[in-house]
Amino acid sequence: MQLLYPEIKSYAKHSLEVSKTHLLYIEESGLPDGIPVLFVHGGPGGGCDNDHRRYFDPEKYRIILFDQRGSGRSQPHASLIDNTTQDLIDDMEAIRIYLDVEKWMLFGGSWGSTLSLLYAEKFPDRVSAMVLRGIFLGRDIDYEWLYKKGASLIYPDYWDDFSNHIPADEQSNLVKAYYKRLIGVDEIARMASAKAWSIWEARLATLQTNQKLLDQFSEPHVALALARIEAHYFVNKCFIKKNQILKNIGKIKNIPGIIVHGRYDMVCPLDNAFTLHRAWPISELHIIRDAGHSGGEEGNIDALVRATRTMAIRLE
C-alpha cells in the first residue's frame, strides 16, 4: 500500500492577476527543473491544501498548485463575477505561460478531472499526460444523480437533511433553490445553506464516515466558497455544451492517461470513468474496490501515487 509522500513546503508563491476582478494564488514545490505537473482541485470552489503536494515524488516533479477563481487563497473569496469554465481554462493557460512551462501533466479529481479534460481538449499540445480521479463528465444524468434521484436512494437520511433545508414547494429543483439563497442578501440564510450543501457532499465523499472531512467542509470559509461556486456552475450546467467532453474526446486521443475511480463513489458514479475510458482507448482505468470519491481514502491514495510514479517513468 503506497502512502502520500512526506510533507514538503513550497519553494515559491505567486499572485497572478487574471482579470480586473480576480487574483489567483499559485505555488510551486518539489524539483524546480522536474517534470511539470499542475494539480487541478475539485469543487468547483474547493481550493488546495498542503496534502495536495504529496501525491508526487518531490525529487522528480515540479509541483504546481493553484486556487481557482473565488476558491481557497485566491481573491476575492467566493466571487461569482467572471467565474465560468472558460475563464478557468484560460487561467490555466495563463499560469502555464507565466511559469514558462512548455508542456505539463495534469492531475485532477472530481471537478478537477472535468476541468483537466476540457483544458486538454482545447490545448492538447500543452498536455504531456493526465492522472484523473473521481471522474465527473458534467452530463445531465450526473447532476440528477447528485441533486435529484440517485444518491438520495443510497443515503435517504442524509438526503432528508439536504432537501428539507428547502421548503417543499421548491424541492423540485434543489440546485436552483439553493443557488437563490447562496446569492441572496440574507447572510444567515446564505451561511446555513452553504453548510447544508457542503455537508451533503462531504457525507457522500467517503466509503466510511470521515469526521475530519465533515469538519473541513463545515468550516464557514470553505463551505461558502464551495457551495456558492458549485451551485453557480451547476445551475449553469458547468457552462459547457451537452456531452461536450465526450464529443471532443478525439482531440486528446494521443494523450496518455490513468483514471482512478472508487467503485463505491457516491458523488460521481463509476459510470463516468467507465464511459470516459471506453471513449479514450489510450487511457488506463483503475477501479478501486474499497474506495469512494475522496482522493484521501487509502485505496485512492495508493492508486494515485502509483500512477504518478508510472507517469514519471514514462515522461522522463
C-alpha positions in Angstrom: 0.0 0.0 0.0 1.5 3.3 -1.1 1.2 6.3 1.1 1.4 10.0 0.4 4.9 11.4 0.2 6.2 13.2 3.3 5.1 16.8 3.9 7.1 19.5 2.0 7.0 23.2 1.8 6.5 25.3 -1.3 9.7 27.0 -2.7 7.8 29.8 -4.5 4.4 31.5 -4.2 2.8 33.8 -6.8 -0.2 36.1 -7.2 -1.4 36.3 -10.8 -3.9 38.9 -11.9 -6.1 37.2 -14.5 -8.8 39.8 -14.7 -9.8 43.2 -13.2 -11.6 41.2 -10.5 -9.5 38.0 -9.9 -6.1 37.4 -8.3 -5.0 33.8 -8.3 -2.9 32.1 -5.7 -0.2 29.8 -7.2 2.6 27.9 -5.5 5.4 25.6 -6.6 7.1 22.8 -4.7 9.4 19.8 -5.4 12.1 20.0 -8.0 12.3 23.3 -9.9 13.5 21.7 -13.1 11.5 18.5 -12.6 8.5 17.2 -14.6 5.9 20.0 -14.5 2.5 18.8 -13.1 -0.5 21.0 -12.4 -2.8 20.0 -9.5 -6.4 20.9 -10.6 -8.6 20.9 -7.5 -12.2 19.9 -7.2 -15.4 21.6 -6.4 -15.6 23.9 -8.2 -14.7 26.1 -5.3 -12.8 23.5 -3.3 -9.3 25.1 -3.2 -5.9 23.4 -2.5 -4.3 22.3 0.7 -0.8 21.1 1.8 -1.6 17.4 1.3 -2.1 18.0 -2.4 1.6 18.4 -2.9 2.1 14.9 -1.5 0.9 12.7 -4.4 4.1 13.4 -6.3 7.8 12.5 -5.8 9.3 15.8 -4.9 12.7 14.7 -6.4 11.1 14.1 -9.8 8.2 16.6 -10.1 7.8 20.4 -10.3 4.6 20.5 -8.4 2.3 23.4 -9.3 -0.9 24.1 -7.2 -3.3 26.9 -7.8 -6.7 28.0 -6.3 -9.3 28.6 -8.9 -11.3 31.8 -9.1 -13.1 32.5 -5.8 -11.5 29.4 -4.1 -9.0 28.9 -1.3 -6.5 31.7 -1.1 -7.4 33.4 -4.4 -9.2 36.7 -4.2 -12.0 37.8 -4.0 -13.2 34.9 -1.9 -16.3 33.1 -3.2 -16.8 35.6 -6.0 -19.0 34.6 -8.9 -18.1 37.5 -11.1 -16.4 36.4 -14.4 -16.3 32.9 -13.0 -17.0 30.4 -15.7 -15.4 27.2 -17.0 -13.9 29.1 -20.0 -12.4 31.6 -17.6 -10.8 28.8 -15.6 -9.4 27.1 -18.7 -7.9 30.4 -19.8 -6.5 30.9 -16.3 -4.7 27.5 -16.5 -3.1 28.6 -19.8 -2.1 31.9 -18.3 -0.4 30.1 -15.5 1.5 27.9 -17.9 2.8 30.9 -19.8 3.5 32.8 -16.6 5.6 30.0 -15.2 7.3 29.3 -18.6 6.1 25.7 -18.8 6.2 24.3 -22.3 4.1 21.2 -21.5 2.7 19.8 -18.3 1.0 16.8 -16.8 -2.5 17.4 -15.4 -3.6 15.8 -12.1 -7.3 16.4 -11.3 -10.0 14.9 -9.2 -13.8 15.2 -9.4 -14.4 18.7 -10.9 -10.7 18.8 -11.4 -11.0 15.9 -13.8 -13.7 17.8 -15.7 -11.6 20.9 -16.0 -8.4 19.0 -16.9 -10.2 17.2 -19.7 -11.7 20.5 -21.0 -8.3 22.2 -20.9 -6.6 19.3 -22.7 -9.3 19.3 -25.4 -8.6 23.0 -26.0 -4.8 22.8 -25.6 -3.8 19.2 -26.4 -0.3 20.2 -27.5 0.4 21.6 -24.0 -0.5 18.4 -22.1 2.0 15.6 -21.7 -0.2 13.2 -19.7 -3.1 13.1 -17.2 -3.9 11.4 -14.0 -7.6 11.8 -13.2 -9.6 10.6 -10.2 -13.4 10.5 -9.5 -14.5 11.5 -13.0 -17.3 14.0 -13.5 -18.4 14.4 -17.1 -21.0 17.1 -16.5 -23.8 15.2 -18.2 -27.5 15.7 -17.2 -27.5 12.3 -15.5 -24.6 13.3 -13.3 -26.4 16.4 -11.9 -29.6 14.3 -11.5 -27.7 11.6 -9.6 -26.4 14.1 -7.0 -29.3 16.5 -6.7 -32.5 14.7 -7.8 -32.6 10.9 -7.7 -29.7 8.6 -7.3 -27.5 9.2 -4.3 -30.8 10.0 -2.4 -31.7 6.3 -2.7 -28.5 5.2 -1.1 -28.5 7.9 1.7 -32.2 8.8 2.3 -31.4 10.0 5.8 -28.7 12.4 4.6 -31.0 13.4 1.7 -33.7 14.4 4.1 -31.3 16.8 5.8 -30.2 18.2 2.5 -33.6 18.5 0.8 -35.6 19.6 3.8 -33.5 22.7 4.2 -35.5 23.9 1.3 -39.3 24.5 1.5 -41.4 21.7 -0.1 -42.7 23.9 -2.9 -39.1 24.5 -4.1 -37.8 21.0 -3.8 -38.4 20.0 -7.4 -35.2 22.0 -8.3 -32.9 22.0 -5.4 -29.9 23.4 -7.2 -31.9 26.5 -8.2 -33.4 26.8 -4.7 -30.0 26.6 -3.0 -28.5 29.0 -5.5 -31.2 31.6 -4.8 -30.2 31.5 -1.1 -26.5 31.3 -1.7 -26.5 34.5 -3.7 -29.1 36.3 -1.5 -28.6 39.2 0.8 -29.7 37.3 3.9 -26.3 36.4 5.5 -27.7 33.9 8.0 -29.7 32.0 5.3 -26.7 32.1 3.0 -24.4 30.5 5.5 -26.9 27.9 6.6 -27.5 26.9 3.0 -23.7 26.8 2.4 -23.2 24.4 5.3 -26.2 22.2 4.3 -24.9 22.0 0.7 -21.3 21.2 1.7 -22.2 18.6 4.4 -24.4 16.7 1.9 -21.3 16.4 -0.4 -18.9 15.5 2.4 -21.2 12.8 3.7 -21.1 11.1 0.3 -17.4 11.6 -0.4 -16.0 8.6 1.6 -16.9 5.0 2.0 -16.5 5.3 5.7 -17.6 8.4 7.6 -14.7 10.8 7.8 -15.2 13.4 10.6 -12.2 15.3 9.5 -13.6 15.9 6.1 -17.0 16.8 7.5 -15.4 19.4 9.8 -13.4 20.8 6.9 -16.5 21.1 4.7 -18.4 22.7 7.5 -15.9 25.4 8.2 -17.6 28.6 7.1 -14.8 29.9 4.8 -14.6 26.6 2.9 -18.4 25.9 2.9 -19.3 29.3 1.5 -16.9 29.1 -1.5 -17.7 25.5 -2.2 -21.4 25.9 -2.1 -21.7 29.2 -3.9 -19.4 28.3 -6.7 -20.7 24.8 -7.2 -24.3 26.0 -7.3 -23.3 28.8 -9.7 -21.7 26.2 -12.0 -24.3 23.5 -11.7 -27.3 25.8 -12.3 -25.5 26.8 -15.5 -24.6 23.2 -16.4 -20.9 24.0 -15.9 -21.0 26.5 -18.8 -20.4 23.7 -21.3 -22.4 22.2 -24.2 -24.3 19.0 -23.7 -21.9 16.0 -23.7 -19.1 18.3 -24.7 -16.3 16.3 -23.2 -17.2 13.0 -24.9 -18.0 14.7 -28.2 -14.5 16.3 -28.3 -12.6 13.3 -26.9 -10.8 12.7 -30.2 -8.7 15.8 -29.5 -6.9 14.0 -26.7 -6.7 10.5 -28.3 -2.9 10.6 -28.2 -2.5 11.9 -24.6 -1.8 9.1 -22.1 -4.0 9.0 -19.1 -4.5 7.0 -15.9 -8.0 7.1 -14.5 -8.6 6.2 -10.8 -12.1 5.7 -9.6 -13.6 4.2 -6.4 -16.1 1.5 -7.1 -18.4 3.0 -4.4 -18.1 6.6 -5.4 -21.4 8.1 -4.5 -20.6 11.6 -5.7 -19.6 10.7 -9.2 -20.7 7.1 -10.0 -18.3 4.7 -11.7 -20.2 5.0 -15.0 -18.4 8.4 -15.5 -15.0 6.7 -15.5 -16.1 3.7 -17.5 -17.7 5.8 -20.2 -14.6 8.0 -20.4 -12.2 5.1 -20.6 -14.2 3.5 -23.5 -14.1 6.8 -25.4 -10.4 7.3 -24.7 -8.7 4.0 -25.5 -5.2 5.1 -24.7 -6.2 5.6 -21.1 -5.9 3.1 -18.3 -8.8 2.6 -15.9 -8.1 1.5 -12.3 -11.2 0.7 -10.3 -10.5 0.8 -6.6 -12.6 -1.9 -4.9 -12.5 -0.4 -1.4 -12.9 3.3 -2.0 -15.5 6.0 -2.6 -15.0 9.5 -4.1 -12.4 11.2 -1.9 -8.7 11.4 -3.0 -7.8 11.0 0.6 -9.1 7.4 1.0 -6.3 4.8 1.4 -7.2 2.9 -1.8 -7.3 6.0 -3.9 -4.1 7.3 -2.4 -2.3 4.1 -3.2 -3.5 4.1 -6.8 -2.8 7.8 -7.4 0.7 7.6 -6.0 1.4 4.6 -8.2 0.0 6.5 -11.1 2.3 9.5 -10.6 5.3 7.1 -10.3 4.3 5.4 -13.5 3.9 8.7 -15.3 7.3 9.9 -14.0 9.0 6.9 -15.6 7.2 7.4 -18.9 7.8 11.2 -19.1 11.4 11.0 -18.1 
